[in-house]
């Protein structure tokens, strides 16, 4: 039997020590309030060898307090004449002397008290949209909702995961995230599954926690219903320890999906959702690349402090959700639902566009990486309707030389363009991005080479970064001529050099590795389609040939030709012997009048 001594400020400290077991400092508890004494006793029992705590999420907080003892003290009551004897027979010696009274008082002694707090059912603020949480016991609650949300659980409109998907939540349970952050992440997952899962849902969820090792607490799909899943979440303890996110990603690929993993076309889409508030203490780039190469979509949810690391892990800023304040975490639930079930959006199928891809084929890229660039371009072209009336595609490569693989008007179908992309040779040698961009300006994005007046024009440049130092002026020359330019830098590129190419709209995408190109395709497509919808200046680039001047007029344009040229775009030379041309017109025989060659042309509206 182990005696414990528990007292409040009215008990004698010495008596408690006498009653308690050895060592006494571990078996004597003192608190100012009865509630603190009870909590402290339960916390101490939980940390001893006698029993284990019932609630793993409870926390013990120490705070300074005072212990008080009842003591008897002596106080000066006053002075009185005291008889001191006599020296002579006829004399008495007296003097003033003190007299005292005794009283019992409480004396205060500084000490440390402990208070235990356990999470309640309303601590995670489960009621949304202004709802009020009413606790019902230790682990249940109900929400009083506003009228507009009265029929929904937790006062939130029902979100549905209608897609067929396996989702594994990876919760950071390390000391860097702290107990509060871990509880917040658990509450986020609880809210998410309560809002999105139903009996008819084709999505399956699992939960794993990690610090030094990954522990799969709820295997994917192995739960009876949503309440059973929530109960399993509640029982997951906080562990502390180091933050080894890279190791957790590798283990998630190997065993995170367990029996839910199936091979071939029958396997549903697999997604790992990482929730963390602390930086990893091991390397994450390699494990993340390994996971993405195994067709595992990585999504990240975390604070702004870890945004850059989450973008490195997921391979794309589009796959990261960040929050500034802790309470803002729960507002990411609808966004996560959209990302889990989103499908790649098609390109600008009905949008007129002249699109040129510029590929770095220099020795700094290498043939293997160049092949991955080709694959990325093919994937992008698949999203467009390639024909002379909608999207025209051209391709230029540069290395030891600048070469037009095919021009805008070369291939009239998507299939033909895809075949030509696959056949583009790797050049090697030293490349100059500036020279390649000037080549596009002079010999590709021109009316003579198939560019269409009044149609948006865009250049997508994929480069390893070397040889881009001379590209700033040519890029600006293209933009000044109405041609949008997107720079996609891959690998350890010269970021400062590429930053100068980004332009006023920050048209720059940096990708960590060539293997990550497929994960950024949607960003490239989104940029292209955004540029295709921008207003067009019909005279930029100028449709007029042979140094003719383009003049905007009444929503259209006309070309004023130099002497010796005529035609709608000044494309025809006046043969010797014809009458001299003045101001874009030519003389005709008497009695007959001919319209001038600088006639106004209708614009080319975008479809």
matplotlib code that plots the C-alpha trace (Angstrom):
import matplotlib.pyplot as plt

x = [0.0, 1.3, 0.0, -0.4, -0.7, -2.9, -3.8, -4.9, -3.6, -5.2, -3.1, 0.2, 3.0, 5.1, 2.2, 1.7, 5.4, 5.0, 2.0, 3.4, 5.4, 9.1, 10.3, 8.1, 8.6, 6.8, 4.0, 3.0, 0.6, -0.5, -3.0, -4.9, -8.1, -9.8, -10.1, -6.4, -5.7, -7.9, -6.4, -2.9, -3.5, -4.9, -1.9, 0.6, -1.1, -1.0, 2.7, 3.5, 3.8, 0.5, -1.7, -1.8, -3.7, -7.2, -7.0, -3.7, -4.5, -4.6, -1.7, -0.2, 0.7, 2.9, 2.3, 3.7, 1.6, 1.9, 1.6, 0.4, 1.2, -0.6, 2.1, 2.0, 4.0, 4.8, 4.0, 5.0, 2.0, 3.5, 5.8, 5.2, 7.1, 8.9, 10.4, 14.1, 14.8, 16.6, 20.1, 19.3, 16.8, 14.8, 14.9, 13.0, 14.5, 12.0, 12.3, 10.2, 10.1, 8.2, 5.3, 4.1, 0.9, 0.8, -1.4, -1.9, -1.4, -1.0, 2.5, 3.0, 5.7, 6.4, 6.0, 4.8, 1.3, 0.1, -3.1, -4.4, -6.5, -8.1, -9.7, -13.4, -15.7, -16.1, -12.4, -11.9, -14.8, -16.7, -19.7, -19.2, -21.0, -21.7, -23.1, -22.8, -21.3, -23.1, -21.1, -22.8, -20.6, -16.9, -16.8, -20.2, -21.7, -24.4, -24.5, -27.1, -27.0, -28.3, -31.4, -29.6, -27.6, -30.0, -30.3, -26.6, -24.2, -21.9, -23.8, -21.8, -23.1, -22.4, -19.3, -19.2, -16.1, -17.8, -14.6, -13.1, -10.0, -7.8, -6.6, -4.0, -3.6, -0.1, -0.2, 3.0, 3.2, 6.7, 7.8, 8.2, 4.5, 3.6, 0.6, -1.6, -0.7, -1.3, -4.7, -5.6, -4.6, -6.7, -9.7, -9.2, -9.3, -12.4, -14.2, -13.2, -14.4, -17.6, -18.3, -17.3, -17.8, -21.1, -22.4, -22.4, -19.0, -16.5, -13.6, -11.7, -9.6, -6.7, -4.7, -1.0, 1.2, 4.9, 7.9, 10.9, 8.8, 5.5, 2.6, -0.5, -3.2, -6.2, -5.5, -7.1, -10.7, -10.6, -13.4, -17.1, -18.5, -17.7, -18.4, -16.1, -13.4, -13.8, -13.5, -10.3, -8.9, -9.7, -7.6, -4.4, -1.9, 0.7, 4.2, 6.8, 10.3, 12.1, 10.4, 11.5, 9.1, 11.3, 11.4, 7.6, 7.1, 9.1, 7.3, 3.9, 4.8, 5.9, 3.1, 0.9, -2.0, -1.8, -4.4, -6.1, -3.3, -4.2, -2.3, -3.3, -6.2, -8.4, -6.4, -8.1, -6.2, -3.9, -3.3, -1.2, -2.3, 0.6, -0.4, 2.6, 3.7, 7.4, 10.3, 11.7, 14.9, 15.8, 16.0, 12.6, 13.3, 14.4, 11.7, 9.0, 10.3, 10.2, 6.6, 5.4, 7.2, 5.0, 1.9, 1.2, -0.3, 1.1, -0.9, 0.3, -1.6, 0.5, 1.3, 3.1, 6.4, 6.6, 5.1, 8.3, 9.1, 5.6, 5.9, 9.1, 7.5, 4.3, 6.1, 3.7, 2.4, -1.1, -0.9, -0.3, -2.8, -1.4, -3.0, -1.8, -3.6, -4.3, -8.0, -7.8, -6.8, -10.4, -11.3, -9.1, -11.6, -13.6, -10.3, -8.9, -12.1, -11.8, -8.2, -8.9, -11.6, -10.5, -9.8, -7.3, -9.1, -8.9, -7.0, -8.6, -10.3, -12.3, -9.8, -7.8, -4.1, -0.7, 1.5, 5.3, 7.3, 11.0, 13.2, 16.7, 18.5, 22.0, 24.7, 23.7, 20.3, 21.4, 19.5, 17.5, 16.2, 15.5, 13.3, 11.3, 10.9, 9.5, 7.1, 5.9, 5.3, 3.3, 1.2, 0.5, -0.4, -2.9, -5.0, -5.6, -7.6, -4.8, -6.1, -5.7, -8.9, -8.3, -4.8, -1.6, 1.5, 5.2, 8.4, 11.9, 15.0, 18.3, 21.7, 24.7, 22.4, 18.8, 16.4, 12.7, 11.5, 8.2, 6.4, 2.9, 1.3, 3.3, 0.9, -2.8, -3.8, -2.9, -1.8, 0.7, 2.0, 2.5, 4.5, 6.7, 7.4, 8.6, 11.0, 12.8, 16.5, 18.7, 21.3, 23.8, 26.5, 26.4, 23.0, 21.9, 18.3, 18.6, 19.4, 16.6, 14.1, 15.2, 14.8, 11.2, 10.6, 12.1, 11.3, 8.4, 5.9, 5.4, 2.5, 4.9, 5.4, 1.8, 1.0, -2.6, -3.4, -5.7, -5.0, -3.3, 0.3, 2.4, 5.8, 6.6, 10.3, 11.7, 15.3, 17.9, 19.0, 22.4, 22.7, 19.7, 21.9, 21.5, 17.7, 16.4, 16.3, 14.8, 12.1, 11.1, 11.2, 8.7, 6.4, 6.5, 5.3, 2.2, 3.7, 3.4, 6.4, 6.4, 9.8, 9.9, 13.2, 14.2, 16.8, 19.6, 19.1, 20.5, 17.5, 18.6, 18.9, 15.5, 13.9, 14.9, 12.9, 9.7, 8.2, 5.6, 3.1, 5.7, 5.5, 8.0, 7.7, 10.6, 10.7, 13.1, 13.8, 12.9, 11.0, 8.6, 7.6, 4.3, 3.2, 3.4, 1.6, -1.7, 0.1, 1.5, -1.9, -3.6, -1.1, -1.5, -5.3, -5.1, -2.9, -5.2, -8.1, -6.3, -7.3, -5.4, -3.8, -4.5, -1.2, 1.0, 2.8, 2.3, 0.5, 2.0, 4.9, 7.8, 8.0, 4.4, 2.7, -0.2, -2.9, -5.8, -9.1, -12.7, -12.0, -9.9, -6.6, -5.2, -1.7, -0.1, 2.5, 5.9, 6.6, 6.9, 4.5, 0.8, -1.8, -3.8, -0.6, 1.8, 2.8, 2.9, 5.7, 4.6, 6.2, 8.4, 6.3, 3.3, 2.1, 3.9, 2.1, 1.4, 0.2, -1.0, -3.0, -2.3, -3.5, -5.9, -6.9, -9.2, -12.9, -12.1, -11.5, -9.7, -9.8, -6.5, -4.3, -4.4, -8.1, -9.4, -9.6, -12.0, -10.6, -10.2, -12.5, -11.4, -13.8]
y = [0.0, 3.4, 6.3, 9.7, 12.9, 15.6, 18.8, 22.4, 25.5, 24.5, 21.4, 21.3, 20.7, 18.7, 16.4, 15.7, 14.7, 12.4, 10.6, 10.3, 7.4, 7.6, 9.5, 12.1, 14.8, 12.5, 11.6, 14.9, 17.2, 20.6, 22.9, 26.0, 24.7, 21.3, 21.0, 21.6, 19.0, 16.4, 17.2, 17.1, 13.8, 12.2, 13.6, 12.2, 8.8, 8.8, 9.5, 6.9, 3.1, 2.6, 3.2, 4.7, 7.9, 7.5, 10.5, 10.6, 14.2, 15.6, 17.9, 18.9, 22.5, 23.7, 27.1, 28.9, 28.9, 29.1, 26.5, 27.8, 26.4, 27.2, 28.3, 29.8, 33.0, 35.4, 39.1, 42.1, 43.2, 46.2, 47.2, 47.3, 48.0, 45.0, 44.4, 43.9, 43.4, 45.9, 47.0, 48.5, 47.7, 50.9, 50.9, 49.0, 48.7, 48.6, 49.0, 48.7, 45.3, 43.8, 41.4, 39.2, 37.5, 34.3, 33.8, 31.2, 32.5, 31.0, 31.4, 31.3, 29.3, 29.5, 26.2, 24.7, 23.4, 21.4, 21.6, 19.0, 20.1, 17.6, 18.5, 18.8, 18.0, 21.7, 22.6, 22.0, 24.5, 21.9, 24.2, 26.3, 29.4, 31.0, 27.8, 27.3, 24.1, 22.5, 19.8, 16.6, 14.7, 14.1, 13.3, 14.3, 17.6, 19.1, 22.4, 25.1, 26.4, 29.5, 29.1, 28.9, 25.9, 24.2, 21.0, 20.3, 18.5, 21.0, 23.8, 23.3, 22.5, 18.9, 18.5, 15.2, 13.2, 11.8, 10.7, 7.2, 7.9, 6.5, 9.3, 8.8, 11.7, 12.0, 13.8, 15.3, 14.0, 15.4, 17.8, 20.5, 20.6, 20.5, 19.0, 21.9, 21.6, 17.8, 18.2, 20.9, 18.5, 15.7, 18.1, 19.1, 15.5, 14.8, 17.7, 16.8, 13.2, 14.2, 16.8, 14.8, 11.0, 9.3, 5.7, 6.2, 7.8, 6.0, 7.6, 5.8, 7.4, 6.3, 8.1, 7.7, 9.7, 10.2, 11.5, 9.1, 6.4, 6.2, 4.5, 3.7, 4.3, 3.8, 1.7, 3.1, 2.0, -0.2, 1.3, 0.5, 4.0, 7.7, 7.6, 4.5, 6.4, 9.5, 7.3, 5.8, 9.3, 10.3, 7.5, 8.5, 9.8, 12.6, 11.2, 14.0, 13.2, 14.3, 15.5, 13.0, 13.9, 12.5, 9.1, 9.2, 9.8, 6.7, 4.6, 5.9, 4.7, 1.3, 0.5, 3.5, 2.2, -1.4, -3.7, -0.8, -0.7, -2.4, -2.6, -1.7, 0.3, -1.0, 1.0, 4.2, 7.5, 7.6, 10.8, 11.5, 14.7, 15.9, 18.1, 19.7, 22.9, 22.1, 21.8, 18.4, 17.3, 15.1, 15.5, 15.6, 16.3, 12.8, 10.9, 13.3, 12.7, 9.0, 9.2, 11.2, 8.8, 6.0, 8.0, 9.2, 12.7, 14.7, 17.6, 19.7, 21.6, 23.7, 27.1, 29.8, 28.9, 25.6, 26.8, 26.6, 23.1, 21.9, 23.2, 21.3, 18.1, 18.3, 19.6, 22.4, 25.5, 24.5, 21.4, 23.4, 25.0, 27.4, 29.3, 32.3, 31.9, 28.5, 28.9, 29.4, 25.8, 24.6, 27.0, 24.9, 21.9, 23.0, 23.7, 20.3, 18.6, 20.4, 19.4, 15.8, 15.4, 17.9, 16.6, 18.1, 20.9, 20.9, 23.5, 26.4, 24.2, 26.9, 29.7, 31.0, 31.0, 31.0, 29.1, 28.5, 26.2, 27.0, 24.1, 24.3, 21.5, 22.5, 20.3, 21.7, 19.9, 16.5, 14.1, 12.4, 15.7, 16.9, 13.9, 14.8, 18.3, 16.8, 14.7, 17.8, 19.7, 16.7, 16.6, 20.4, 20.1, 17.4, 20.0, 22.1, 21.8, 22.1, 23.3, 26.5, 28.0, 27.5, 26.8, 26.8, 25.3, 25.8, 24.5, 25.9, 24.3, 25.8, 24.5, 24.4, 26.3, 27.6, 25.5, 25.8, 22.2, 23.3, 26.5, 27.7, 26.7, 23.5, 20.9, 21.2, 18.6, 17.7, 14.2, 15.6, 18.1, 15.3, 13.2, 16.1, 16.9, 13.3, 13.5, 16.7, 15.9, 16.8, 19.3, 19.6, 22.3, 25.8, 27.4, 31.1, 31.8, 35.4, 34.3, 31.8, 34.4, 36.8, 34.0, 33.6, 37.3, 37.5, 34.2, 32.4, 34.9, 36.7, 36.8, 35.4, 32.3, 31.6, 33.9, 35.2, 38.9, 39.6, 36.2, 36.0, 34.9, 33.2, 31.6, 29.0, 28.7, 25.6, 26.0, 24.6, 28.2, 28.3, 30.5, 32.7, 35.6, 37.4, 36.9, 39.9, 42.3, 39.8, 38.8, 42.4, 42.9, 40.1, 41.4, 44.9, 43.4, 41.8, 38.3, 36.8, 34.9, 32.3, 31.2, 27.7, 27.1, 23.6, 22.4, 24.4, 27.3, 30.8, 32.3, 35.9, 35.6, 34.0, 36.5, 39.3, 37.4, 37.1, 40.4, 42.6, 39.7, 37.5, 34.9, 32.5, 28.9, 27.3, 23.4, 21.6, 18.6, 17.5, 14.6, 17.1, 18.6, 16.5, 17.9, 21.5, 21.0, 22.3, 25.5, 26.0, 25.3, 27.8, 30.5, 29.9, 30.0, 33.2, 34.9, 33.6, 35.5, 38.8, 41.7, 41.8, 44.7, 44.0, 45.7, 43.8, 42.0, 44.0, 42.0, 44.4, 43.0, 44.7, 47.5, 48.5, 50.5, 49.1, 51.6, 50.8, 52.1, 51.4, 48.1, 46.8, 47.8, 48.7, 48.5, 51.6, 50.2, 51.7, 52.6, 49.5, 47.3, 46.7, 44.2, 43.9, 43.2, 44.9, 41.4, 42.2, 43.9, 46.4, 45.2, 47.6, 49.5, 49.9, 53.3, 54.6, 54.1, 56.9, 56.5, 52.9, 53.4, 52.7, 54.4, 52.6, 53.3, 56.2, 55.6, 52.9, 53.3, 50.7, 50.6, 51.4, 48.6, 50.1, 49.1, 48.4, 44.7, 43.1, 42.1, 38.4, 37.9, 35.2, 32.3]
z = [0.0, -0.9, 1.3, -0.3, 1.7, 0.1, 1.7, 1.2, 2.9, 6.2, 6.8, 8.5, 6.1, 8.6, 9.4, 5.7, 5.4, 8.3, 6.8, 3.2, 1.8, 0.8, -1.1, 0.5, -2.2, -4.7, -2.3, -0.9, -2.7, -1.7, -3.5, -2.8, -4.3, -3.9, -7.8, -8.2, -5.6, -7.4, -10.8, -9.4, -7.7, -10.9, -12.9, -10.5, -10.5, -14.3, -14.3, -11.6, -12.0, -10.3, -13.3, -16.8, -17.6, -18.9, -21.3, -23.3, -24.5, -21.0, -20.1, -16.7, -16.2, -13.3, -11.8, -8.8, -5.6, -1.9, 0.9, 4.3, 7.7, 11.0, 13.5, 17.1, 17.3, 20.1, 19.7, 21.9, 23.8, 25.7, 28.6, 32.3, 35.5, 36.7, 40.2, 40.1, 43.8, 46.1, 47.0, 50.4, 53.1, 52.5, 48.6, 45.8, 42.3, 39.4, 35.6, 32.5, 30.9, 27.9, 28.1, 25.2, 23.9, 21.9, 18.7, 16.0, 12.4, 8.9, 7.4, 3.5, 1.8, -2.0, -3.8, -7.1, -7.8, -10.7, -12.7, -15.2, -18.1, -20.5, -23.9, -23.9, -26.8, -27.7, -27.5, -31.2, -32.0, -34.2, -34.8, -37.8, -39.3, -36.0, -34.3, -30.5, -29.1, -26.1, -24.4, -23.4, -21.1, -21.7, -25.4, -26.9, -28.0, -30.1, -32.1, -31.9, -35.5, -37.2, -39.2, -42.5, -41.3, -38.9, -40.9, -41.3, -39.0, -37.2, -38.9, -42.1, -45.6, -46.5, -48.6, -50.5, -51.6, -54.7, -56.3, -56.0, -53.9, -51.1, -48.7, -46.0, -43.5, -42.1, -38.8, -37.3, -33.7, -33.0, -30.3, -33.0, -33.7, -29.9, -28.3, -29.2, -32.9, -32.8, -31.2, -33.8, -36.7, -35.2, -34.9, -38.5, -39.7, -37.5, -39.0, -42.5, -42.4, -40.6, -43.4, -46.4, -45.8, -46.0, -46.4, -50.2, -50.4, -52.7, -50.8, -48.1, -45.4, -43.2, -40.5, -39.7, -37.2, -37.3, -35.4, -35.6, -37.1, -39.0, -37.2, -39.1, -36.5, -38.9, -42.0, -45.2, -45.3, -42.2, -40.1, -39.8, -40.2, -39.7, -35.9, -35.6, -37.5, -35.2, -32.1, -33.5, -34.1, -30.5, -29.1, -31.0, -28.5, -28.9, -28.9, -29.2, -30.5, -33.6, -36.9, -39.6, -42.4, -45.2, -43.5, -43.0, -46.7, -47.6, -45.1, -46.3, -49.8, -48.6, -46.1, -45.6, -47.8, -46.6, -48.0, -49.7, -52.3, -55.5, -58.8, -62.3, -63.5, -60.7, -58.1, -57.1, -56.9, -53.9, -52.0, -48.9, -47.0, -44.7, -41.7, -39.9, -38.3, -37.9, -40.2, -41.0, -39.4, -42.3, -46.1, -47.8, -51.5, -52.4, -50.5, -51.9, -55.4, -54.8, -53.6, -56.5, -58.9, -57.4, -58.5, -55.0, -55.0, -52.1, -50.5, -47.7, -45.0, -42.6, -41.1, -43.2, -41.5, -43.4, -46.7, -48.6, -47.4, -48.2, -51.7, -52.1, -50.8, -52.9, -56.0, -56.6, -54.8, -56.0, -53.7, -50.5, -48.2, -45.5, -42.7, -40.7, -37.4, -35.9, -36.0, -39.7, -40.3, -40.3, -43.2, -45.4, -45.3, -48.5, -50.3, -49.5, -50.6, -54.0, -54.4, -53.6, -56.2, -58.8, -62.3, -64.7, -66.5, -70.3, -72.2, -74.0, -76.4, -78.1, -77.7, -80.7, -79.9, -81.6, -79.2, -79.5, -77.2, -76.8, -75.5, -74.1, -75.9, -74.8, -73.1, -69.7, -70.0, -71.4, -73.6, -70.7, -69.3, -72.9, -73.4, -70.3, -71.7, -74.9, -72.8, -71.0, -74.2, -75.6, -72.5, -72.8, -76.5, -75.8, -74.0, -77.1, -80.3, -82.9, -86.3, -88.4, -87.0, -83.3, -81.9, -83.9, -82.3, -83.2, -81.6, -81.5, -79.9, -79.1, -78.3, -80.6, -83.0, -83.0, -85.0, -85.8, -85.4, -87.0, -87.5, -86.6, -89.9, -90.4, -88.7, -89.1, -86.6, -83.0, -84.0, -86.5, -84.0, -81.4, -83.8, -84.7, -81.1, -80.5, -83.5, -82.4, -82.1, -79.1, -80.2, -77.3, -77.3, -75.8, -76.0, -76.0, -74.9, -76.1, -79.6, -79.6, -78.5, -81.2, -83.7, -82.6, -82.9, -86.4, -88.0, -86.2, -84.8, -88.1, -90.6, -93.2, -91.1, -90.3, -87.3, -87.5, -87.0, -84.0, -82.3, -78.9, -79.0, -76.3, -75.9, -73.3, -72.6, -70.8, -69.7, -67.4, -66.7, -68.3, -71.3, -70.2, -69.1, -72.5, -72.7, -70.8, -73.7, -76.3, -73.8, -73.3, -77.1, -77.5, -74.8, -76.2, -79.5, -77.8, -77.3, -73.8, -72.5, -69.7, -68.3, -66.8, -65.0, -64.0, -61.6, -59.9, -62.3, -62.0, -60.3, -60.5, -64.2, -64.6, -62.3, -64.7, -67.4, -65.4, -66.5, -64.7, -64.2, -62.7, -65.5, -64.0, -62.7, -61.0, -60.8, -58.6, -60.9, -64.5, -63.1, -61.5, -64.9, -65.1, -61.8, -63.1, -66.4, -65.1, -63.9, -67.5, -69.1, -66.7, -67.6, -71.3, -71.1, -69.0, -71.6, -74.4, -72.8, -72.5, -74.8, -78.1, -79.9, -83.6, -84.5, -82.1, -83.6, -86.7, -89.5, -92.1, -94.1, -95.8, -93.2, -93.7, -90.9, -89.1, -88.2, -85.7, -87.0, -85.8, -84.0, -86.9, -88.6, -92.0, -93.5, -95.0, -97.4, -98.4, -101.9, -104.1, -102.1, -102.1, -100.9, -97.6, -95.7, -98.1, -99.4, -103.1, -104.9, -107.6, -110.8, -112.8, -115.4, -113.2, -112.2, -109.1, -105.8, -103.4, -99.8, -100.3, -103.5, -107.1, -110.3, -112.6, -116.2, -116.8, -116.1, -113.6, -109.9, -107.7, -103.9, -102.2, -101.0, -97.5, -97.1, -93.7, -92.8, -90.4, -87.1, -86.1, -83.1, -80.7, -80.4]

ax = plt.figure().add_subplot(projection="3d")
ax.plot(x, y, z, "-o")
ax.set_aspect("equal")
plt.show()
